[in-house]
Amino acid sequence: ARSEPWIAYEPRGAFYGRCDAALLKFTQSIETDLSMRIRVFDYLWGELPIVTSSAPGTDEILTRYGAGEIVRSTAPEDFAAALVRVLRERARMREGARRFAEEHQWSRVLQPLVDFVRAPRFDSQKEVFAATLHVPEHPRSLLDRIKRRIGGTS
């Protein structure tokens, strides 16, 4: 594998076309658990099968679409074995990536928002889940607040 220089946004499709797979290796952390790596979407758009460290969201996408391999260890030999499997199944995994990209075009994923903006409506169930806060009608007196601070009742 060789390192490639930064590629401008516009020609990235041609760049991905020269690649056989994408490899993502990262350390497990809270950031990994709470984020979704945008490059995963970009690689799938470019029809690249992916070999990656495990991460919520990414794991589910790759499994559902059969578009890559998830490596749940840090051992280099496990990444190498996964890369070999991906290269052997490249055509099938490219098809999975293509299917993901087709199903996640802006025109599709934004449709519920477009529909709502065209015909806004109030959800009658909204208030069922609303929290009602109890706020005293009169603010506490200074004496009540001092008593409460020093452990008295109020």
N, C-alpha and C positions, 0 to 999 in steps of 0.2 A: 504494500500500500504506500502511496505517496501523498504528501500533503499538497493541497491545492490552494492557490491564492484566493483572496476574496473575489466573489463573482457578483456583478451587478444584478439587480432584480430582474430586469427584462430578459436577459439571455439564459436564465436559470433552467428553463425547460430543455434547451439544447445541451446544457451542461449535464443535467440529470440523465439525458439520453445516452451519454457516454459512459455512465456508471452502471454497474450490475447490482449493487445493493448499497444500503446505508448502514453504518455502524455507529451506535450511540452507547457509550460507556460512561456511567456517572456513579458517584457515591450515593448511597442511600442516606436521606436526611429528611427533615421536616419539609424543606423546600421541595424535595422530590414528591412527597406525599400530597402537597397542597398545590402543585403547579401542573400545567400541561405544557409540554415543550412544543412550541409552535412549529419548529422544524419538522416534527413528526407529520403534521398536516402537509407541509411543503413536500416532504419526501413522498408521501402517499399521492399527492397531486402529480408528482413527477413519475409516478408508477414504479417507485423503487421499493423492493422488499426491504424490510428493516430487521436488523439484529440489534437488540437493545437490552440494557439493564431493566429490571422490573420497576414499573411505576404505575400507580393507579391511573386509570383512564387509558393510557397507552396500551397496557396489557389487554384491556377489554376490547379495544379497537382491533388490535392485531389478531387476537383470538377470533373475534366475530367474523372478520373479513379474510382470515387466513393469509394475512399480508406480511408475515414476518415471524421471527423467533424471539422469545423472551428468555433471557439468561438470568437465573436467580442466584447466581454465585458471582464471586469476583475473580475466579480462576481464569487466566488467559486461555487455557486449553478448552474450557467450556465455551468461550466466545468463538474460538477457532472452529470447534465442532459445529456450533450453531451457524456460523458463516458458511461452512461447507454444505450443510443441509439446505440453507437458503439458496445457494448457488445451484444446487441440484434441482430444486423446486421453483426456480426463478420464474418460469412462465406462469405457473399456477398462482404464485404470490403476486406477480405483477397484475394479474387479472383481479385479485382481491383488492389491491391498491386502487386499480382503475374503478372498481365498483364503489369503493369508499368515496373516491373523488366525485363520481357522478352523483351519488346520493347526498353529498354535502356541498353542492354548489350554492352560492348565495341566493339564487332565485328560489331554491327549495327551502333552505333553512330559515330564511327571513319571511317566508309566506305567512306564518301565523302572526307576526308583527305587522306586516302589510295589511292583513285582513282586519286586525284590531284597529289600526289607524284609520282605515276606511270606514269602519263601523264600530266606534267605541261603545262599550257597554259596561254596565255596573254588574259585578258578580254578586248575586243575592246571597251567596254563602259566605261572603267576605266577613261579615260581622260575627259569624259563628266562631271564627278563629281569633277574633280581636281580643286583646287583653284590655281589661278595664282597670284603671288605676284608681285606688281610693285616695282622694285628696281631701283633707279636712276643709270644711267650709271657711274656717277662720285660721289664719296663721297662728302658730303657737306664740305665746308671749315670751318675752326675754327670760322671765323667771322659769317658765316651763322648759325652755331650751337649756338653761344652766342646770336645772335639776337632772335632766336627762343626761347631760354630759358627765355629771359627777356620780351617776349611778342611782339617782332617785327615780321615782316613778312619775309618770306624767300621762 
